[in-house]
């Protein structure tokens, strides 16, 4: 399943809507998606939502849509 992750690039700064960024990650569950982002980045995760059906199609039509892959090192 694809999850849309909304995050702040820096944990030390107060969250602001203007600095919220998005990435997409493939995982089996929301918990797994959260763990992937936490383990491989220093981002402050705000929200994670599953994408499916028409919502996923809509996001895939965005030119910035790209599923982020993390190396399991």
C-alpha positions, -999 to 999 in steps of 0.1 A, spaced: 0 0 0 12 36 -7 12 60 22 14 98 20 36 112 47 34 149 57 65 160 76 86 189 87 123 187 75 136 197 109 126 184 144 140 214 161 117 239 144 81 245 153 58 231 126 45 256 101 21 248 73 44 267 49 73 243 56 53 210 55 66 187 29 53 154 14 68 121 6 52 88 -5 63 54 8 52 19 1 46 -3 32 22 -29 45 9 -9 74 9 27 86 31 16 115 57 2 91 55 34 70 61 55 101 91 33 111 107 35 77 106 73 77 118 75 114 146 50 108 160 67 77 154 104 82 155 132 108 120 144 97 93 153 122 63 133 109 30 152 112 5 129 95 4 96 76 -25 86 54 -31 56 33 -38 62 -4 -60 39 -25 -85 41 -53 -93 75 -67 -73 93 -40 -42 74 -51 -49 80 -88 -52 118 -81 -19 118 -62 -2 98 -90 -12 125 -115 8 151 -96 41 158 -113 59 157 -80 46 122 -72 75 97 -66 76 68 -42 106 71 -18 127 40 -14 150 36 16 180 14 15 180 -12 43 215 -8 55 
